[in-house]
C-alpha cells in the first residue's frame, strides 16, 4: 500500500491535536513567574495551577473513549478543538485565579481527549508498514508544539509586554485551535469505527479513499476481528484475556512520566533559575531544549518502523538514566551549573528518541479493535494521572532538595530498561488484527 494524498491529509489533520497538546502543556513554563506575581502563589499553589490542567487531562483521557466509540474518532476530535479554543481565550481574559484554574482545566480536557483520539484515529487508518511513522507524526506534532510554545514565550518576552505578558502566552494558541476545528471537516471517519457500527459500505469506501490495495481482504479481516457479524462489536476491557495489553499500556504510560519529562518541561524556567540563570536566558535555553526534542523525535520517526519500538526504548532508557543522574549531581553538589543545560539536552534527546516517539504508537497498537478506544483511554489516563501527581509535587520536593527528584527519575529509567528488556514484545510491521492473534486474544 502506498501513501496517498487522502491518507497523508488525514494524518496531518488528526495530528494537529498533538500540536495543540504540546503547546498547551509546555507554554506554562514561561508563565510561572508572572502567575506567581499576579496571584501571589506559593510553591504549593503554583504546583496546583500547573497541575489543574493535568487533572483535566486525566478526566479527558478517561472519558474520551465513550464519545470516541459512540460518535466516532473524527467527530469527537472536533469537540476537543472547541475545548482548546475556549481554554485559550478564557486563560487570556481570566479575571482571577479561580477563573484561570477553570479555563486551564477545560484545556486539560482537550489535551487528554486528543491524546486518546488522535493516535487512535491515525492507527486505524494507517497500513501496518507505515503505522509507526504515521502515528509517530502525532508525537512529532506534540514536540513541535512544545518548541513553538517555548519560542513563542521567548518572543513575547522580547516584546516586553509587561507583567501581564502571560496572558498573551496562554491565549495565542486560540489561533491554531480554530484552524484545527475547521480542518477536521475535510477528513473521513475511521474505517474500523465504521465497521464496528456495521456501516460496512462506508468502511469499504474509506479504505478505497486512503489507498488500501486489498480492500475486500482488509475489510474482512477487520470484520472478523471485531465480530460485527455476530453482534460482539464491544467487550469489557477489564477481563483476563486482556491482562497483557493492559500491562503494556499502563507500564509504558507510568514510565513515561516517571522519567520526569513533564516536570522538566513545565518547570524548565524554574530549574534554570534555581541554577542561577536569568529569566530571558532560561527562555532562550528552553528553546534549545525544545529544538533538541524535535530533532530526536524526527530521527526516531524515520527509523521506528525499521529498528522497532523495543530497541528505541532500550537505547533511550540508558541515555535518560545517565543524563538524569548528571542533573541530580549538579544540584546535589551545587557545582558545575553550566553543565546543567547539556545534561538536560541529553535527557530530552534520549527521551524523544525513545519514549517520546514510541508511547502513543505502542498504546494504539496493543489493544484489539473491539476494546481499542477504552484501552487507549486507560493508557492515556495512566499517563496523565502520573503526570498530575508528579507535576503537582515537583515544586514542593524541589524546594527542599533540587537533586532529589532527579535521583528518583534516573532510578525509574534503570527499572524501565529491565522491564522493557524482559517483558515487552516488538510490534513493528504487524497489522492490528495480527497483533490480536499474536497476543492470543480470541
C-alpha positions as CSV (number, residue, x, y, z in Angstrom):
1,X,0.0,0.0,0.0
2,X,1.4,3.4,-1.0
3,X,0.9,6.7,0.8
4,X,-2.0,8.5,-0.8
5,X,-2.9,12.2,-0.6
6,X,-6.0,11.3,1.5
7,X,-4.0,9.2,3.9
8,X,-1.4,12.0,4.4
9,X,-4.0,14.7,4.7
10,X,-6.0,12.7,7.3
11,X,-2.8,12.0,9.3
12,X,-1.7,15.6,9.3
13,X,-5.1,17.0,10.4
14,X,-5.6,14.4,13.2
15,X,-2.0,15.1,14.4
16,X,-2.7,18.8,14.7
17,X,-4.3,17.9,18.0
18,X,-0.8,16.9,19.1
19,X,0.5,20.3,18.2
20,X,-2.1,21.9,20.5
21,X,-1.4,19.2,23.1
22,X,2.3,20.1,23.1
23,X,1.8,23.8,23.0
24,X,-0.7,23.9,25.9
25,X,1.4,21.5,28.1
26,X,4.7,23.4,27.7
27,X,3.6,27.1,27.4
28,X,3.0,27.2,31.2
29,X,6.8,27.1,31.7
30,X,7.2,30.7,30.6
31,X,4.3,32.0,32.7
32,X,5.1,30.6,36.2
33,X,6.9,33.8,37.3
34,X,4.2,36.1,36.0
35,X,1.4,34.0,37.5
36,X,3.2,33.8,40.9
37,X,3.4,37.6,40.9
38,X,-0.1,38.3,39.7
39,X,-1.8,35.8,42.0
40,X,0.7,35.7,44.9
41,X,1.2,32.0,44.5
42,X,3.2,29.8,47.0
43,X,5.1,26.7,45.8
44,X,2.1,24.5,46.5
45,X,-0.5,26.8,44.8
46,X,1.9,27.2,41.8
47,X,2.0,23.4,41.6
48,X,-1.8,23.3,41.7
49,X,-2.0,26.0,39.0
50,X,0.2,23.8,36.7
51,X,-1.5,20.6,37.8
52,X,-5.1,21.6,37.4
53,X,-4.8,21.3,33.6
54,X,-3.4,17.8,34.2
55,X,-6.5,17.0,36.3
56,X,-8.4,17.9,33.2
57,X,-6.3,15.7,31.1
58,X,-6.9,12.8,33.5
59,X,-10.7,13.3,33.2
60,X,-10.5,13.9,29.4
61,X,-8.4,10.8,28.7
62,X,-10.6,8.7,30.9
63,X,-13.9,9.6,29.3
64,X,-12.8,10.3,25.7
65,X,-13.3,6.6,24.7
66,X,-17.0,6.9,25.2
67,X,-17.7,9.7,22.6
68,X,-14.9,8.1,20.5
69,X,-16.9,4.9,20.4
70,X,-20.4,6.5,20.1
71,X,-19.8,9.4,17.7
72,X,-16.5,8.4,16.1
73,X,-12.9,9.4,16.5
74,X,-13.1,12.3,14.0
75,X,-16.2,13.9,15.3
76,X,-15.0,13.7,18.9
77,X,-11.8,15.4,17.9
78,X,-13.9,18.4,16.8
79,X,-15.1,18.7,20.4
80,X,-11.5,18.7,21.6
81,X,-10.8,21.6,19.2
82,X,-13.6,23.6,20.7
83,X,-12.3,22.9,24.2
84,X,-8.8,24.1,23.2
85,X,-10.3,27.3,21.8
86,X,-12.4,28.0,24.9
87,X,-9.4,27.4,27.2
88,X,-7.0,29.7,25.2
89,X,-9.5,32.6,25.2
90,X,-10.5,32.0,28.8
91,X,-7.0,32.0,30.1
92,X,-6.1,35.1,28.2
93,X,-9.0,37.0,29.7
94,X,-9.2,35.4,33.1
95,X,-10.2,37.8,35.8
96,X,-8.9,36.0,38.9
97,X,-7.1,32.8,39.9
98,X,-10.2,30.7,40.1
99,X,-11.3,31.6,36.5
100,X,-7.7,30.8,35.3
101,X,-8.0,27.4,37.0
102,X,-11.3,26.7,35.4
103,X,-10.1,27.5,31.9
104,X,-6.9,25.6,32.4
105,X,-9.0,22.6,33.5
106,X,-11.1,22.9,30.3
107,X,-7.8,23.0,28.2
108,X,-6.8,19.8,30.0
109,X,-9.9,18.1,28.9
110,X,-9.0,18.8,25.3
111,X,-5.4,17.6,25.8
112,X,-6.5,14.4,27.5
113,X,-9.1,13.7,24.9
114,X,-6.9,14.4,21.9
115,X,-4.1,12.2,23.4
116,X,-6.6,9.3,23.1
117,X,-8.5,10.1,19.9
118,X,-5.7,11.4,17.7
119,X,-3.3,8.4,17.8
120,X,-6.3,6.0,17.7
121,X,-7.7,7.6,14.6
122,X,-4.3,7.5,12.8
123,X,-3.6,3.9,13.9
124,X,-6.9,2.9,12.5
125,X,-6.4,4.4,9.0
126,X,-2.7,3.6,8.7
127,X,-1.3,0.5,6.9
128,X,0.9,-1.7,9.1
129,X,4.2,-0.9,7.4
130,X,3.6,2.8,7.8
131,X,1.8,2.9,11.1
132,X,4.8,3.6,13.3
133,X,5.7,6.7,11.3
134,X,2.2,7.9,10.8
135,X,1.1,7.6,14.4
136,X,4.6,8.9,15.3
137,X,3.6,12.1,13.4
138,X,1.2,12.8,16.3
139,X,4.2,12.8,18.7
140,X,6.2,14.9,16.2
141,X,3.4,17.5,16.4
142,X,3.5,17.2,20.2
143,X,7.2,18.1,20.4
144,X,6.7,20.7,17.6
145,X,4.1,22.3,19.8
146,X,6.5,22.3,22.7
147,X,9.1,24.0,20.6
148,X,6.6,26.6,19.3
149,X,5.5,27.3,22.9
150,X,9.0,27.9,24.1
151,X,9.8,30.1,21.1
152,X,6.5,32.0,21.5
153,X,7.3,32.6,25.1
154,X,10.8,33.8,24.2
155,X,9.4,36.2,21.5
156,X,6.7,37.5,23.8
157,X,9.3,38.1,26.4
158,X,11.4,40.1,24.0
159,X,8.4,42.2,23.2
160,X,8.4,43.4,26.8
161,X,4.6,43.5,27.2
162,X,4.9,43.9,30.9
163,X,3.8,41.8,33.9
164,X,0.7,40.6,32.1
165,X,2.6,39.1,29.2
166,X,1.5,35.6,30.5
167,X,-2.0,36.4,29.0
168,X,-0.5,36.6,25.5
169,X,1.5,33.4,26.1
170,X,-1.6,31.4,27.2
171,X,-4.0,33.0,24.7
172,X,-2.1,32.7,21.4
173,X,-3.0,29.0,21.0
174,X,-6.6,30.0,20.1
175,X,-5.4,30.6,16.5
176,X,-4.3,27.0,15.7
177,X,-7.2,25.7,17.8
178,X,-9.7,27.3,15.4
179,X,-7.7,26.0,12.4
180,X,-7.8,22.5,13.8
181,X,-11.6,22.6,14.2
182,X,-12.1,23.7,10.6
183,X,-9.8,21.2,9.0
184,X,-11.5,18.3,10.8
185,X,-14.3,18.7,8.3
186,X,-12.2,17.6,5.4
187,X,-11.1,14.1,6.5
188,X,-13.0,10.8,6.5
189,X,-14.1,8.7,9.5
190,X,-12.1,5.8,10.8
191,X,-12.9,2.7,8.6
192,X,-12.5,0.5,11.7
193,X,-15.0,2.6,13.7
194,X,-17.4,2.5,10.7
195,X,-17.2,-1.3,10.6
196,X,-17.7,-1.6,14.3
197,X,-21.0,0.3,13.8
198,X,-22.0,-2.2,11.0
199,X,-21.6,0.6,8.4
200,X,-19.7,-1.8,6.1
201,X,-20.2,0.0,2.8
202,X,-18.9,3.3,4.3
203,X,-15.9,1.5,5.8
204,X,-15.1,0.0,2.3
205,X,-15.3,3.4,0.8
206,X,-12.9,4.9,3.3
207,X,-10.4,2.1,2.7
208,X,-10.6,2.9,-1.1
209,X,-10.1,6.6,-0.4
210,X,-7.0,6.1,1.7
211,X,-5.5,3.8,-1.0
212,X,-5.8,0.3,0.5
213,X,-4.8,-2.2,-2.2
214,X,-6.7,-5.2,-1.0
215,X,-9.9,-3.5,0.1
216,X,-12.0,-6.7,0.5
217,X,-9.3,-8.7,2.3
218,X,-8.6,-5.9,4.7
219,X,-12.4,-5.3,5.3
220,X,-13.0,-9.0,6.0
221,X,-10.0,-9.0,8.4
222,X,-11.5,-6.0,10.3
223,X,-15.0,-7.6,10.4
224,X,-13.6,-10.9,11.7
225,X,-11.6,-9.2,14.5
226,X,-14.5,-7.1,15.7
227,X,-17.1,-9.9,15.3
228,X,-19.6,-7.4,13.9
229,X,-21.4,-10.1,12.0
230,X,-22.2,-11.8,15.3
231,X,-23.1,-8.7,17.3
232,X,-20.0,-8.7,19.5
233,X,-18.5,-5.4,18.5
234,X,-17.7,-4.3,22.1
235,X,-16.5,-6.0,25.2
236,X,-15.4,-5.1,28.7
237,X,-11.7,-4.1,28.8
238,X,-11.0,-5.5,32.3
239,X,-11.0,-9.2,31.8
240,X,-8.3,-11.9,32.0
241,X,-7.6,-12.2,28.3
242,X,-6.7,-8.5,28.0
243,X,-4.3,-8.5,31.0
244,X,-1.1,-8.4,28.9
245,X,-2.1,-5.4,26.7
246,X,-3.3,-3.7,29.8
247,X,0.0,-4.3,31.5
248,X,1.9,-2.9,28.4
249,X,-0.2,0.2,28.2
250,X,-0.2,1.0,31.9
251,X,3.5,0.3,32.4
252,X,4.7,2.4,29.4
253,X,2.5,5.3,30.4
254,X,3.8,5.2,34.0
255,X,7.4,5.0,32.9
256,X,6.8,7.9,30.5
257,X,6.0,10.2,33.5
258,X,8.4,8.6,36.0
259,X,11.2,9.8,33.7
260,X,10.3,13.3,34.9
261,X,9.8,14.6,31.4
262,X,6.9,16.8,32.1
263,X,8.3,18.0,35.5
264,X,11.2,19.2,33.4
265,X,9.1,20.7,30.6
266,X,6.6,22.5,32.9
267,X,9.2,23.9,35.3
268,X,12.1,24.4,32.9
269,X,12.5,28.1,33.6
270,X,12.4,27.4,37.4
271,X,15.0,24.7,37.1
272,X,17.3,27.1,35.2
273,X,16.5,29.9,37.7
274,X,17.5,27.6,40.6
275,X,20.8,27.1,38.9
276,X,21.4,30.8,38.6
277,X,20.2,31.7,35.1
278,X,18.1,34.8,34.3
279,X,14.5,34.5,33.0
280,X,15.4,35.6,29.5
281,X,18.4,33.3,29.5
282,X,16.1,30.5,30.7
283,X,13.6,31.2,28.0
284,X,16.4,31.0,25.3
285,X,17.8,27.8,26.7
286,X,14.2,26.4,26.8
287,X,14.1,26.9,23.0
288,X,17.3,24.8,22.7
289,X,15.6,22.1,24.8
290,X,12.5,22.3,22.5
291,X,14.6,22.1,19.4
292,X,16.5,19.1,20.7
293,X,13.2,17.4,21.5
294,X,12.0,18.0,17.9
295,X,15.2,16.8,16.2
296,X,15.4,13.5,18.1
297,X,11.7,12.7,17.5
298,X,12.3,13.2,13.8
299,X,15.3,10.8,13.9
300,X,13.2,8.3,15.8
301,X,10.3,8.5,13.5
302,X,12.5,7.9,10.5
303,X,13.7,4.6,11.9
304,X,10.9,3.4,14.2
305,X,9.4,1.0,11.6
306,X,12.8,-0.5,10.7
307,X,14.5,-0.6,14.1
308,X,11.4,-1.2,16.1
309,X,9.7,0.2,19.3
310,X,11.5,-2.0,21.8
311,X,15.0,-1.2,20.6
312,X,14.3,2.5,20.8
313,X,13.0,2.1,24.3
314,X,16.1,0.2,25.4
315,X,18.5,2.8,24.0
316,X,16.6,5.7,25.4
317,X,16.4,4.1,28.9
318,X,20.2,4.2,29.2
319,X,20.5,7.7,27.9
320,X,17.8,9.1,30.2
321,X,19.2,7.4,33.3
322,X,22.7,8.7,32.7
323,X,21.6,12.3,31.9
324,X,19.2,12.5,34.8
325,X,22.0,11.3,37.1
326,X,24.1,14.2,35.8
327,X,21.3,16.7,36.6
328,X,21.0,15.3,40.1
329,X,24.7,15.6,40.6
330,X,24.7,19.3,39.6
331,X,22.0,20.1,42.2
332,X,23.3,17.9,45.0
333,X,26.9,19.2,44.6
334,X,25.9,22.8,43.9
335,X,28.6,23.0,41.3
336,X,29.2,22.7,37.5
337,X,25.9,24.6,36.9
338,X,27.0,25.3,33.3
339,X,26.7,21.6,32.6
340,X,23.0,21.6,33.5
341,X,21.8,22.6,30.1
342,X,23.8,19.9,28.4
343,X,22.6,17.2,30.8
344,X,19.0,18.4,30.1
345,X,19.7,18.3,26.4
346,X,21.0,14.8,26.8
347,X,17.9,13.8,28.7
348,X,15.4,15.4,26.3
349,X,17.2,13.9,23.3
350,X,17.2,10.4,24.9
351,X,13.6,10.7,25.9
352,X,12.4,12.0,22.5
353,X,14.3,9.2,20.7
354,X,12.6,6.5,22.8
355,X,9.5,7.1,25.0
356,X,8.6,10.3,23.2
357,X,8.4,8.7,19.8
358,X,7.1,5.3,21.0
359,X,4.4,5.8,23.6
360,X,1.4,6.8,21.6
361,X,2.3,4.4,18.8
362,X,2.7,1.5,21.2
363,X,-0.6,2.1,23.1
364,X,-2.5,2.4,19.9
365,X,-1.2,-0.9,18.7
366,X,-1.5,-3.3,21.6
367,X,-5.3,-3.4,22.1
368,X,-7.7,-5.4,19.8
369,X,-10.2,-3.4,17.7
370,X,-13.2,-4.1,19.9
371,X,-11.6,-2.5,23.0
372,X,-9.1,-0.1,21.5
373,X,-11.0,3.1,22.5
374,X,-11.2,2.1,26.1
375,X,-7.7,0.6,26.1
376,X,-6.3,3.9,24.6
377,X,-8.2,5.8,27.3
378,X,-6.7,3.6,30.0
379,X,-3.1,4.2,28.8
380,X,-3.7,8.0,28.4
381,X,-5.4,8.1,31.8
382,X,-2.4,6.5,33.4
383,X,-0.1,8.9,31.6
384,X,-2.0,12.0,32.7
385,X,-2.7,10.8,36.3
386,X,1.0,10.2,36.9
387,X,1.8,13.5,35.2
388,X,-0.6,15.3,37.5
389,X,0.9,13.7,40.6
390,X,4.5,14.4,39.7
391,X,3.9,17.9,38.4
392,X,1.9,18.9,41.5
393,X,4.5,17.6,43.9
394,X,7.7,18.5,42.0
395,X,8.0,22.2,43.1
396,X,7.4,21.3,46.7
397,X,10.0,18.5,46.7
398,X,12.5,20.5,44.6
399,X,12.2,23.5,47.1
400,X,13.7,21.2,49.8
401,X,16.2,19.4,47.6
402,X,16.8,20.3,43.9
403,X,18.5,17.0,43.2
404,X,16.2,14.5,44.9
405,X,13.5,14.4,42.2
406,X,16.2,13.6,39.6
407,X,17.6,10.8,41.6
408,X,14.2,9.1,41.6
409,X,13.7,9.8,37.8
410,X,17.1,8.3,37.0
411,X,16.3,5.2,39.1
412,X,13.0,4.7,37.3
413,X,14.7,4.7,33.9
414,X,17.0,2.0,35.1
415,X,14.0,0.0,36.1
416,X,12.3,0.7,32.7
417,X,15.4,-0.8,31.0
418,X,14.9,-4.2,32.6
419,X,11.1,-4.2,32.2
420,X,11.3,-3.5,28.5
421,X,14.1,-5.9,28.0
422,X,12.4,-8.9,29.6
423,X,8.6,-8.2,29.2
424,X,7.9,-6.0,26.1
425,X,7.2,-7.5,22.7
426,X,8.2,-6.0,19.4
427,X,5.1,-4.7,17.4
428,X,6.7,-3.3,14.2
429,X,5.2,-4.3,10.9
430,X,2.3,-6.3,12.3
431,X,-1.3,-5.4,11.4
432,X,-3.6,-4.5,14.2
433,X,-5.6,-7.7,13.6
434,X,-2.5,-9.9,13.6
435,X,-1.4,-8.3,16.8
436,X,-4.6,-9.5,18.4
437,X,-3.7,-13.1,17.3
438,X,-0.1,-12.7,18.4
439,X,-1.2,-11.9,22.0
440,X,-3.5,-15.0,21.9
441,X,-6.7,-12.9,22.2
442,X,-9.7,-14.8,20.8
